Amino acid sequence: MKTSDLKYEEIENLMKNMNLKTVVETDEWGETSADVINLVREGNKYIYGIKCFRDGDEIKHFCWVAQYEKSNVKVLDGARWDLVDAYRRWREQLQKHRDKRREYERKKWFELEDEARKKLSELMTEWDRNNPEPANPLGDL
């Protein structure tokens, strides 16, 4: 999805003719998302629309036009807020999962690092015992 800014008056004029569509897009990483747009126009390669969101029972909009590549989207008639809500819930769950994973990884990293430091300290103590430092010849002066 790409965007282009418009003046607020232009957006308001475009929003007068409500032609809501739900765009289900799969990005280059294979993640699928859903957006509700007010369709502005449909070209040969792209679909253009003003991205919308709900504020309570009221439909509001952003002040830019989104551009979706047709080969990456499926367009559904009407506003499918159930799909948008399901996507948002999934994103929240995914973020929580990633945060937990990152925290677990960090914890394990520090545990392994601590073990490695202890093991290295033991090894170096043993090495120092078997390989004493040379005596300083000026130490007895």
C-alpha positions in Angstrom: 0.0 0.0 0.0 1.3 3.4 -0.9 -0.3 6.7 0.0 -0.6 10.3 -1.3 -1.7 13.3 0.7 -4.7 15.4 -0.3 -6.1 18.6 1.0 -8.8 18.2 3.6 -11.4 19.8 1.4 -10.6 17.3 -1.4 -10.9 14.4 1.0 -14.3 15.7 2.3 -15.6 15.9 -1.3 -14.5 12.4 -2.0 -16.1 11.1 1.2 -19.5 12.5 0.3 -20.0 9.6 -2.1 -19.6 6.6 0.2 -18.5 3.5 -1.7 -17.0 1.4 1.1 -15.0 -1.6 0.2 -12.9 -4.0 2.2 -9.4 -4.6 0.9 -7.7 -7.8 2.0 -4.0 -7.3 1.1 -1.1 -9.7 1.2 2.2 -7.9 1.5 5.7 -9.0 0.2 6.3 -10.9 3.5 3.1 -12.9 3.2 1.2 -11.1 5.9 -2.5 -10.6 5.1 -4.3 -7.5 6.4 -7.7 -6.0 6.0 -8.6 -2.3 5.5 -11.9 -0.6 4.9 -11.6 2.1 2.2 -13.9 4.6 0.5 -13.2 3.7 -3.1 -11.9 6.7 -5.0 -11.0 5.0 -8.3 -9.9 1.8 -9.8 -7.2 1.8 -12.4 -5.6 -0.9 -14.5 -2.9 -1.8 -11.9 -4.0 0.0 -8.7 -7.1 0.6 -6.6 -7.2 4.0 -4.8 -9.2 4.6 -1.7 -9.4 6.7 1.4 -8.7 4.5 4.4 -11.5 4.5 7.0 -11.9 3.6 10.6 -14.6 3.4 13.2 -15.0 5.7 16.2 -17.9 4.2 18.1 -20.7 4.0 15.6 -19.3 6.8 13.4 -17.1 6.1 10.3 -14.1 8.4 10.1 -11.3 8.7 7.6 -7.7 9.5 7.3 -6.6 12.4 5.1 -4.7 10.5 2.5 -5.5 8.2 -0.4 -4.1 4.7 -0.2 -2.9 2.9 -3.3 -3.2 -0.9 -3.4 -1.7 -3.0 -6.2 -4.5 -5.2 -7.6 -2.4 -8.3 -7.9 -1.9 -8.3 -4.1 -5.5 -7.6 -3.0 -8.9 -9.1 -2.8 -11.7 -6.5 -2.8 -14.9 -7.2 -1.0 -18.1 -5.1 -1.2 -19.1 -3.2 1.9 -17.3 -2.5 5.1 -16.3 -5.8 6.7 -15.4 -4.5 10.1 -15.4 -8.1 11.4 -12.3 -8.7 9.2 -10.6 -5.5 10.3 -11.3 -6.3 14.0 -10.0 -9.8 13.6 -6.8 -8.5 12.0 -6.3 -6.0 14.8 -6.9 -8.7 17.4 -4.4 -11.0 15.7 -1.8 -8.1 15.5 -2.2 -7.5 19.2 -1.8 -11.2 19.9 1.2 -11.4 17.6 2.9 -8.5 19.3 2.3 -10.0 22.7 3.7 -13.3 21.5 6.8 -11.6 20.0 7.3 -9.6 23.2 7.2 -12.8 25.3 9.5 -14.6 22.9 12.0 -11.7 23.0 11.9 -11.6 26.8 12.4 -15.4 27.0 15.3 -15.1 24.5 16.9 -12.3 26.5 16.5 -14.2 29.8 18.1 -17.4 28.3 20.8 -15.3 26.7 21.8 -13.8 30.1 21.6 -17.2 31.8 23.9 -18.8 29.1 26.2 -15.8 29.2 26.4 -16.1 33.0 27.2 -19.8 32.8 29.8 -19.1 30.1 31.5 -16.5 32.3 31.6 -18.8 35.3 33.0 -21.6 33.2 35.5 -19.3 31.6 36.5 -18.0 35.1 37.1 -21.6 36.2 39.1 -22.4 33.1 41.3 -19.3 33.5 41.8 -20.0 37.2 43.0 -23.5 36.3 45.2 -22.1 33.5 46.7 -19.5 35.8 47.5 -22.2 38.4 49.3 -24.3 35.8 51.0 -21.3 34.1 52.2 -18.8 36.8 53.2 -15.4 35.7 56.9 -14.8 35.4 58.4 -13.1 38.5 59.4 -9.5 38.3 63.2 -9.3 38.6 62.9 -5.9 40.2 60.4 -7.1 42.9 63.1 -7.8 45.5 64.8 -4.4 45.4 
